[in-house]
């Protein structure tokens, strides 16, 4: 009897000690995810959308997080893939303009890249002229009659296109007389013509390259008493370059002003219609690509 009482007393004492110990035990520490969730809830007033995303993410199970990562990776892959296709479509758009130009205008076996400097020392090349319509002429300041006539015509065409049709043209004269046509001589020469006309000069190699591209013949005549008193025979042609730097037409010396303006306008209108058509086709292609991408992404998420 005494033994049983003693055991019951000891068991009660042990239980009391256990209860006392459990009541004094420190609270269980929060996990990393629980801390992040609590922080997100505290930030809910300032950034509600971000907080909801954080709470959703840290409340998700490991399997669900892996699935979300896979979906994000898949969507990113589709996004990059379609941007590559869009860039490819843009490149095809540029190539299509060039190829269609050849069909519309015919393949002119003249023209090509050139790089020279104007009288201010600024580089002028086919690259710097991209996006602009250009009238190009090869001549020299000591030419007695043909070059002045062509310079007048080039200035008149430039002025009429600007004032009557709102078309900006860059008129250029490349000098073929590198010995006598210095920047100062060229500036004095241009003062008598349309203010938009620029004179270009370069090295012998640059001039040879440009003349070869544009099939411009030039030949130095014989000098007599004065070694600097010589004449230059050359091709008398003005070339029309479109905004892509392609030669699409030309004026022979026999063309008058009444013929040159309509010829230029014909090239301008055809090019404009061509670009609008190709841009419309490209927009449709890009729209189809984006629709396909959106469809794939939608099915990937849901």
C-alpha positions as CSV (number, residue, x, y, z in Angstrom):
1,X,0.0,0.0,0.0
2,X,2.7,2.3,1.0
3,X,4.7,1.4,-2.1
4,X,1.8,2.2,-4.4
5,X,1.2,5.6,-2.7
6,X,4.9,6.3,-3.1
7,X,4.8,5.5,-6.8
8,X,1.7,7.6,-7.4
9,X,3.3,10.6,-5.7
10,X,6.5,10.3,-7.7
11,X,4.5,10.0,-11.0
12,X,2.6,13.1,-10.2
13,X,5.8,15.0,-9.4
14,X,7.3,13.8,-12.7
15,X,4.2,15.0,-14.7
16,X,4.3,18.4,-13.0
17,X,7.9,18.8,-13.8
18,X,7.2,17.9,-17.4
19,X,4.4,20.4,-17.7
20,X,6.6,23.0,-16.1
21,X,9.4,22.3,-18.5
22,X,7.1,22.4,-21.5
23,X,5.7,25.7,-20.5
24,X,9.2,27.2,-20.2
25,X,10.3,25.8,-23.7
26,X,11.2,28.6,-26.2
27,X,8.8,29.0,-29.1
28,X,9.6,27.2,-32.3
29,X,11.8,29.3,-34.7
30,X,10.2,30.4,-38.0
31,X,11.4,28.8,-41.3
32,X,12.9,30.8,-44.1
33,X,9.7,30.6,-46.1
34,X,7.6,31.7,-43.1
35,X,9.9,34.7,-42.6
36,X,9.6,35.7,-46.2
37,X,5.8,35.4,-46.1
38,X,5.6,37.6,-43.0
39,X,7.9,40.2,-44.7
40,X,5.7,40.1,-47.8
41,X,2.6,40.7,-45.7
42,X,4.2,43.6,-44.0
43,X,5.0,45.1,-47.4
44,X,1.5,44.6,-48.8
45,X,0.5,48.2,-48.3
46,X,3.4,49.6,-50.4
47,X,3.7,46.9,-53.1
48,X,0.6,44.8,-53.1
49,X,1.2,42.9,-56.3
50,X,4.8,42.0,-55.4
51,X,3.7,40.9,-52.0
52,X,1.0,38.6,-53.4
53,X,3.6,37.0,-55.8
54,X,6.0,36.5,-52.9
55,X,3.3,35.0,-50.6
56,X,2.2,32.7,-53.4
57,X,5.8,31.6,-54.2
58,X,6.9,30.9,-50.6
59,X,3.6,29.2,-49.8
60,X,3.9,26.8,-52.7
61,X,5.2,23.3,-52.4
62,X,8.7,22.4,-53.8
63,X,7.0,20.5,-56.6
64,X,4.8,23.4,-57.5
65,X,7.9,25.7,-57.5
66,X,9.7,23.4,-59.9
67,X,6.7,23.4,-62.2
68,X,6.5,27.2,-62.1
69,X,10.3,27.4,-63.0
70,X,9.7,25.0,-65.9
71,X,6.8,27.1,-67.2
72,X,8.8,30.3,-66.9
73,X,11.8,28.7,-68.7
74,X,9.5,27.5,-71.5
75,X,7.8,30.9,-71.9
76,X,11.3,32.6,-72.1
77,X,12.4,30.1,-74.7
78,X,9.4,30.8,-76.8
79,X,9.8,34.5,-76.4
80,X,13.5,34.4,-77.5
81,X,12.7,32.1,-80.4
82,X,10.0,34.3,-81.7
83,X,12.2,37.4,-81.4
84,X,14.8,35.6,-83.5
85,X,12.1,35.0,-86.1
86,X,11.0,38.6,-86.0
87,X,14.6,39.8,-86.6
88,X,14.9,37.3,-89.4
89,X,11.6,38.6,-90.9
90,X,13.0,42.2,-90.7
91,X,16.1,41.2,-92.5
92,X,14.0,39.4,-95.2
93,X,12.0,42.6,-95.4
94,X,15.1,44.6,-96.3
95,X,16.3,42.0,-98.8
96,X,12.8,41.9,-100.3
97,X,12.9,45.7,-100.9
98,X,16.3,45.3,-102.7
99,X,15.2,42.3,-104.8
100,X,11.9,43.9,-105.7
101,X,13.6,47.1,-106.7
102,X,15.6,45.1,-109.3
103,X,12.3,43.8,-110.7
104,X,10.7,47.2,-110.8
105,X,13.5,49.3,-112.1
106,X,15.6,46.7,-113.9
107,X,19.1,45.8,-112.9
108,X,21.3,48.8,-113.6
109,X,24.9,47.9,-114.0
110,X,26.1,51.1,-112.5
111,X,26.6,52.4,-109.0
112,X,28.3,51.1,-105.9
113,X,29.9,52.2,-102.6
114,X,32.0,55.3,-102.4
115,X,33.6,57.4,-99.6
116,X,35.0,60.9,-100.0
117,X,35.1,64.2,-98.1
118,X,33.3,67.5,-98.7
119,X,35.0,70.8,-98.7
120,X,34.6,71.0,-94.9
121,X,36.5,67.8,-94.4
122,X,33.4,65.8,-93.5
123,X,33.1,62.2,-94.7
124,X,30.3,61.6,-97.2
125,X,29.7,58.0,-98.3
126,X,27.0,55.7,-99.4
127,X,26.5,54.8,-95.7
128,X,26.1,58.4,-94.5
129,X,23.6,59.1,-97.4
130,X,21.4,56.1,-96.5
131,X,17.8,57.3,-96.2
132,X,18.2,60.2,-98.7
133,X,17.6,60.7,-102.3
134,X,20.8,61.7,-104.2
135,X,21.7,63.3,-107.5
136,X,25.3,62.5,-108.3
137,X,27.5,64.1,-111.0
138,X,31.1,63.8,-111.9
139,X,32.7,67.1,-113.1
140,X,35.4,69.7,-112.5
141,X,35.6,73.4,-111.9
142,X,37.7,74.3,-115.0
143,X,35.1,72.8,-117.4
144,X,34.3,75.6,-119.8
145,X,30.6,74.9,-120.6
146,X,29.2,71.4,-120.1
147,X,29.7,71.2,-116.3
148,X,28.2,74.7,-115.6
149,X,25.1,73.7,-117.6
150,X,24.7,70.4,-115.7
151,X,25.3,72.1,-112.3
152,X,22.5,74.6,-113.2
153,X,20.1,71.7,-114.1
154,X,21.0,69.8,-111.0
155,X,20.2,72.9,-108.9
156,X,16.9,73.5,-110.7
157,X,15.7,69.9,-110.3
158,X,16.6,70.0,-106.6
159,X,14.7,73.3,-106.0
160,X,11.6,72.2,-107.9
161,X,11.4,68.8,-106.1
162,X,11.7,70.6,-102.7
163,X,9.4,73.6,-103.3
164,X,6.7,71.9,-105.4
165,X,6.8,68.3,-104.2
166,X,8.3,68.4,-100.7
167,X,11.1,66.0,-101.7
168,X,14.5,66.6,-100.2
169,X,17.4,65.7,-102.5
170,X,21.1,65.8,-101.8
171,X,22.9,67.0,-104.9
172,X,26.6,66.0,-105.1
173,X,29.4,66.8,-107.5
174,X,32.5,64.5,-107.4
175,X,35.5,66.3,-108.8
176,X,37.6,64.4,-111.3
177,X,40.3,67.1,-111.2
178,X,42.3,66.3,-108.0
179,X,45.3,68.5,-109.1
180,X,43.5,71.8,-109.4
181,X,40.2,71.4,-107.5
182,X,41.2,72.2,-103.9
183,X,38.5,72.7,-101.2
184,X,38.9,76.5,-101.6
185,X,38.5,76.4,-105.4
186,X,35.4,74.2,-105.1
187,X,33.8,76.4,-102.5
188,X,34.3,79.4,-104.8
189,X,32.9,77.5,-107.7
190,X,29.8,76.3,-105.8
191,X,28.9,79.9,-104.8
192,X,27.4,80.4,-108.2
193,X,25.0,77.5,-108.0
194,X,22.3,76.1,-105.7
195,X,23.3,76.2,-102.1
196,X,22.4,72.6,-101.5
197,X,25.1,71.3,-103.9
198,X,28.1,69.7,-102.2
199,X,31.4,69.0,-103.8
200,X,33.3,65.9,-102.9
201,X,37.0,65.1,-103.4
202,X,39.2,62.2,-102.3
203,X,42.3,60.3,-103.1
204,X,43.2,58.9,-106.5
205,X,42.2,55.5,-105.4
206,X,38.8,56.6,-104.1
207,X,38.1,58.5,-107.3
208,X,39.1,55.5,-109.4
209,X,36.8,53.3,-107.4
210,X,33.8,55.6,-107.7
211,X,34.4,56.1,-111.4
212,X,34.6,52.4,-112.0
213,X,31.3,51.8,-110.0
214,X,29.5,54.4,-112.0
215,X,31.1,53.7,-115.3
216,X,32.4,57.3,-115.5
217,X,35.0,57.8,-118.2
218,X,37.6,60.4,-117.6
219,X,40.7,61.3,-119.6
220,X,43.3,64.1,-119.1
221,X,44.0,66.1,-122.2
222,X,47.3,67.5,-123.4
223,X,48.6,70.8,-121.9
224,X,50.6,73.2,-124.0
225,X,52.3,76.4,-122.6
226,X,51.0,76.1,-119.1
227,X,51.2,72.6,-117.5
228,X,48.1,73.5,-115.4
229,X,46.1,74.5,-118.5
230,X,44.5,71.2,-119.6
231,X,41.1,69.9,-120.2
232,X,39.4,66.7,-119.0
233,X,37.1,64.6,-121.1
234,X,34.5,62.8,-119.0
235,X,31.1,61.1,-119.0
236,X,28.3,63.7,-118.7
237,X,25.7,61.9,-116.7
238,X,23.7,62.6,-113.5
239,X,22.8,59.5,-111.5
240,X,19.7,59.1,-109.3
241,X,20.3,57.2,-106.0
242,X,17.4,56.0,-103.9
243,X,17.4,56.0,-100.0
244,X,19.0,52.5,-100.1
245,X,22.0,53.8,-102.0
246,X,20.9,52.0,-105.2
247,X,21.3,53.6,-108.6
248,X,17.7,53.6,-110.1
249,X,18.1,56.0,-112.9
250,X,20.2,58.6,-114.7
251,X,20.0,61.8,-116.8
252,X,22.0,62.0,-120.0
253,X,23.2,65.4,-121.0
254,X,20.5,65.8,-123.6
255,X,17.7,65.6,-121.0
256,X,16.1,69.0,-120.3
257,X,14.6,70.2,-117.1
258,X,11.0,69.5,-118.3
259,X,12.0,65.8,-118.7
260,X,14.2,65.4,-115.6
261,X,11.6,66.2,-112.9
262,X,9.0,63.8,-114.2
263,X,11.6,61.0,-114.5
264,X,12.7,61.6,-110.9
265,X,9.1,61.7,-109.7
266,X,8.4,58.4,-111.4
267,X,11.3,56.7,-109.5
268,X,10.2,58.3,-106.3
269,X,6.6,57.2,-106.5
270,X,7.5,53.6,-107.5
271,X,9.9,53.3,-104.6
272,X,7.4,54.8,-102.2
273,X,4.7,52.3,-103.3
274,X,7.2,49.5,-103.1
275,X,8.3,50.3,-99.6
276,X,4.7,50.6,-98.4
277,X,3.7,47.3,-99.9
278,X,6.7,45.4,-98.4
279,X,6.1,47.0,-95.0
280,X,2.5,45.9,-95.0
281,X,3.5,42.4,-95.9
282,X,6.1,42.4,-93.1
283,X,3.6,43.7,-90.5
284,X,1.3,40.8,-91.5
285,X,4.2,38.3,-91.1
286,X,5.2,39.7,-87.7
287,X,1.5,39.7,-86.5
288,X,1.2,36.0,-87.5
289,X,4.4,35.2,-85.6
290,X,3.2,37.1,-82.5
291,X,-0.2,35.3,-82.6
292,X,1.5,31.9,-82.8
293,X,3.8,32.9,-79.9
294,X,0.9,34.0,-77.8
295,X,-1.0,30.8,-78.5
296,X,2.0,28.6,-77.6
297,X,2.6,30.6,-74.4
298,X,-1.1,30.4,-73.4
299,X,-1.2,26.6,-73.8
300,X,2.1,26.4,-72.0
301,X,0.8,28.2,-68.9
302,X,-2.7,26.7,-68.8
